[in-house]
Amino acid sequence: MKTVNASLTFSCNEGFALSGADTITCELSGKWSSSPPEYSKKCMNSSLFEFIPY
């Protein structure tokens, strides 16, 4: 059973990124306002290597 106006908030661990809405809400129709977000592993920015001394 879904509760109208109930919401789910998503987060992810460090090193990962959320793609999509971080909060979704149960609408009057009984459907969620959007799909749950997807998670992906973050890539290190290659421009950071310019500042690392060798």
C-alpha positions in Angstrom: 0.0 0.0 0.0 1.4 3.4 -1.0 0.6 6.6 1.0 -0.3 9.7 -1.0 2.3 12.4 -0.5 4.8 10.0 1.1 8.3 10.7 -0.2 11.5 8.8 -0.6 14.8 10.5 -0.5 17.9 8.8 -2.0 21.6 9.4 -1.4 24.7 7.5 -2.2 28.1 6.7 -0.7 31.2 8.8 -1.3 32.7 8.1 -4.7 29.4 7.6 -6.3 27.0 10.0 -8.1 23.2 10.1 -8.3 21.6 10.6 -11.7 18.0 11.6 -11.5 15.7 13.0 -8.8 17.0 12.6 -5.2 13.4 12.7 -3.8 10.3 11.1 -5.3 6.7 11.4 -4.0 3.7 9.2 -4.2 1.1 11.0 -6.2 -2.7 10.8 -5.9 -2.7 8.2 -8.7 -0.7 5.9 -6.5 2.3 6.2 -8.8 5.7 7.7 -7.9 6.5 11.2 -9.3 9.5 9.8 -11.2 11.6 6.7 -11.4 14.2 6.1 -8.7 17.6 7.6 -9.5 20.5 5.6 -10.9 23.9 5.4 -9.3 27.3 5.5 -11.0 30.9 5.5 -9.8 32.5 8.9 -10.1 35.6 9.2 -12.2 38.6 11.2 -10.9 39.0 14.5 -12.8 42.2 14.2 -14.9 42.9 17.9 -14.5 43.7 17.2 -10.8 46.8 15.4 -12.0 48.3 18.6 -13.2 48.8 19.8 -9.6 50.2 16.6 -8.2 54.1 16.9 -7.9 56.0 13.8 -9.2 
